[in-house]
Amino acid sequence: MTTQSKREAIPELLANLPPLPAVIRYYDGFSNSYAQVVDPDRSDQWRIRSDGRNATLDFEKFDIRIRGVIKSWSAIRLSSLDPLTLPSYYYGIKRVPIDQVIDVLISTPQEVRSIWKILHLGNVPNVGFEALENLLAFMCTFRMGAWGPEWLDLVSQLPLPKVDKYASVRTGDVFLTIEEEAAIVRHIDGMSTRIQAEAVTISDVLVEESAILVCSYHHAFRPKQIAMLEMRNIRIWNDGLEHHPAVHLTFTMIKQRNPKRVFPMVCKVKREWGPIFVELFRRAQRRGLSGADHVFHRTPVQCGNVIANTLESLLQRRRTATELRHTAIQRLVDG
């Protein structure tokens, strides 16, 4: 298709473009609150808050010919998906050359496979393909151009670049060694003992980092789940059965295929590690925290960095929260 014919096809594409609302409201699960983008039609800079961080999406970066399509798509996705997803799509679509984005937008279902092959030959990254696929699904929903709901199955079958997500699992690289696990346990044991003997000499930061490590290593929780732990979700009581008090933590399940199936998960902290959470809770109370306050006051990224930095210090090798999670799950399977 020539450049002139592309220009002529775009106005037809915009005929069924959903108008932008006066306000886009979206829910941020991390802060358990709603946020909004005001007057998105007039503003080309949208400030999105999610997981304790801000991101600015600058739509001036997109060619004026397709800016309206990208903004309308973004508005629909922001109001219906996790707010972290939109920045991922935004940065993904920016990785695709503008002429190829336009080719996809004005394509027909009969042409799209050949255009898709050209994108593969051009080494478009996986995030770019995911964004384009979602953009096409949006066009199907709103009957834009040659697309309609009857083509959603075709769009879902468009191939993404092959990525071996589980290569490190098959090779075993993702799992900690027995020696590494032993070093982590010794560290947590040592911190629990120190807290009982000389809590005043241990900083708030070290207490929090130790508790974060327990949540990740022993309970296999993701950084976001750890960062979302609220004061009201830490239960401490003396049952008289052992010397240390019982500690139960209630975490929020995330990344569920069906959001209606999200439910709290209660985990029992090992008795010998309970003093870490007793001290954590006591210090948080002294700072005035209660109820729905996040006990760690860290973002998910910061919690992930705490885990990686602590492990690097202990093991002389940088490990991640994902590797702790895989190792913990494997322990449960083996047990």
N, C-alpha and C positions, 0 to 999 in steps of 0.2 A: 504494500500500500504506500502511495506517495505521501509526502509531507502535506500536500494540499488536501488530499482525500482524508488524511487523519484529522486535519482541522475541521473538515466538514462533518466528520462522524461524531465529534465530541459534543456539539449542541444537542444532538439526538440522544446521546448518552445521559445528558443532564435533565432530560424531560421528566423523569420519574424520581429525581433526586430528593430524598426526604429533607424537608427544611430543618434547619438547626433550631432547637428550642431556645427560649430566652435564658434558661438556666439548665445546666447539666448537673444533676445530683448523682453522686456515687457513694458507695459504702466502703469504708476502709476497715477491714476486719481487725487489723492490728490495734487501732485506737478505739474500735467499737463505736464509731461515729460516722455521720454523713458529712461529706464535703461537697463543694460545688464549684463549677466554672461558670462565671457570670458573663453574659453577652458573648457567647463563643463565635457568633457570626461576625461581629465587628472586630474581635480580637484575634490576632494570629499567633499569640503567645498564651498557651494554656499552662497554668501551674497545677501540677498534679501532686497530691500528697498521699503516700502509701508506705506502710511499714516504717514509719518514723522518718522518712526521707522525702525531700522535694525534688521534683523533676519538671523542667520547663520544656514543653513541646513547641517548637517554633515552626509554624506552618508556612512561613515566608520562604523556607528552604525548598518548598515544592513549587513547580511550575504553575503559574496562574491558571493554566488551562485545566488542570486537574485538582487544584487546591480545594475546590468546593467538594469534590468527591471524597478526597482524603479526610476532610474535616467532618463530613456527614458520617462517614464510616467510623471515624474515631469517636464521635459523639455516641453513636449507638453502642459501640463496644465498651466505652467507659461506663455507661449507665447499666450495663448488663453483666460485665465480667469483673474479675478481681482487678483493681486499679493498677497492679503491677503488670498486667498483661498488655495494656495499651502502649506503654513506653517500649515494650519489647517489639510489638508490631510496628510502631513508629520508626524505631531505629532499623528494623528489618527492611521496611519499604525504602528507606533512604539508601540502603546498600544496593538497590537495583537501579541501573541507568534509567533516566526519565523516559527515553524513547521506548524502552522495553516495557515500562509500566503502562504507557499509553497503548502499546500494542496489545497488552493483555486486556486492558479496559474496553477497547473497541473490538475485541475479537468476538467470534461466534463460537458456539460449542463445537462446530465442525473444524475450526481453525486452531483451537487452543492447544491441542496436543503438539502440533508442529512448532508453535511458539514456545511451548514448554521445553521442547528438545533444544531449541536455540538457547534458552536460558541455562540449561544444563551445560551446554558447550561453552558458555560464557563464564562458567565458574561462579555463578551467583551463590552466595552462602545459604546455608540451610534456613537461617532466620528470615532471609529475603523470600524464599519459597513459602514459608509458613505464613508470612504476612500477605503475600499475593493470593494464596489459596483462601485465606479468610476474607480478603477483599472481594474475591469472586463469589464467595458464599453470600456476602452482603448484597452484591448485585443481583444474585438469584432471588433473594428474599424480597427485594423491592422492584423486581422486574425491570432492571436497567439494561439498556441496549438490547442485545439479543438473548439476554439471560432471564431465566425464570425459575421458580421453585422446582420444576421438573428436572432441572439440570444439577441439582445439589449432589446427587450420587456421583455424577461424572466428576464434579469438582473434588469430591472427597477421594477419588481414585487417582488424581494426578500425582505422579511419583515425586517424592522428595529425595534429595541427595542421600545416598546410603551412608548412614552413620552407625558404627558399631557401639551402641550404648553400653554394652555389657562386656566389652573386651577385658577390662581390668578385673571384672568379677570372675571370668573364666580363667584368667591367668593367676588369680589369687592375690594380685598386687593391692587390691582394695582392702584386704583383711590385715589386721594387725598381727604381728607374731606373738607367740606365747611370752617372749621376753618383754615385748613392748607392753602387753597387757599387765604383766607383773609389775612393771615400773609405774604404771598408772595407779594400780591398786595400792602399791607402797606409798605413793604420794598422797592419795586420798586418806589412807589409814593414818599417815603421819599428821596430816592437817587436822583430822578429827581428834587425835590424841593431844595435839598442841592446843586446840581450842578448849578442850576440857581442863587443861593444866594452866594455860596462860593466855586466855582469850584477849586480855587487854593489850598484849604485845603484837597482835595480828591485825593488820589493816583491814578496813572495810573492803577494799579492792580484792585482797587475797581471799577473804571469806566468800565473796561473790563469785570469784573465778573458780574456787573449789566447788561451789554448789553447781555452777554451770557445767563443770566437767562431769560431775556425778549424773546430772540430767542427761547428758549426751552419751557418756560411756555406759552407764548401767541401764538406762531406760530407753536408749535409742531414739531420743527426740531430736527433731530438727531445730536449728537455731531460732526459727520463727516461733515455734511452740514454746521454747524456753523463754524467749523475750516476752511472750504473752502471759507468762505465769503471774497470776494476780495474788495479792495478799490473802484474799478470802479463799483461795484455792490451796492454801497450806494449812493442814490440820495437824496439830500437835497435842498429844495427851498422854498421861501416865496411866497405863493399864495394870501396873503392878506385876506384870509377867517377867519383865527384865529390868536391868539397871537403867538402861537408856529409855527415854520416852519414845512412843510410836510416832512416826511422821508419815503422813499420806499427802501426796501431791495430786492435784487434779489438772490435767492438761487438756487443751482443746485439740481435737483432731482436725487436720487440714489435708488438703490435696485429695479430697474424696470425689469420686466420679459423680455421685449424686449428693448435692448439697443438703438434701433433706435427711441424709443419713449421718450427718455430722453430729457427734455426741461426745460428751466429756469422757475422759479415760483416767481412772484413779490408779495411782501407782504407789506401792509401799516402798519407802526408803529402807535400806538395810539398817538394822538397829545400830550397828557400830559406826555408821556414817550419819546417823540422825543428828548428833550434836552440831554438825555443820549447818543444818537447816534451822535448828533451834536458835543458834547464834545469828544466822542470817535474818530470821524473822524478828528477833529481839532488837537488832540494830535498825531494821526497817521501821519498826514501831517507834523507836526513839526519834527517827527522822520525820515522824508524823504520817507515815504511810498506812493505809488501811483499805478495806473493801476491794474496789476494782482497780486500785493502783498497781501498776506493774512493779514487782518486787526488785527487778534488776535495773530498771531505768536505762535499758540499752536497746538499740535497734537489733533486728535479726542479723544484720551484717556485722554489727559490733560483737554480738554473741558468737557468731562464727569465727571472728578474728580472735576472740578470747580463747576459744578451743584450740585453734591452729597454733597460736603463739605459745600457749601452755604446753601443748604436745611437743612443739619444737624444742622448748627448753628442757623438757623431761627426757625426750628420746633422741635428741640431736638430729632429728629428721622431721620435716614438716608433714604432719598428717592433718586431715580435715574432719569436720563433723560428719560428712558423708561416709568416710571410712570407719569412723566410730559406729555409725548407725549400721552399716553392713556387718561389722564385726559382732555387734550386740545381737543382731537378728540371727546371725549364724550360731551364736552361743545358744540362743533359745531353741533353734532347730536341733542342734547337737544334744541339748539337754533333754 
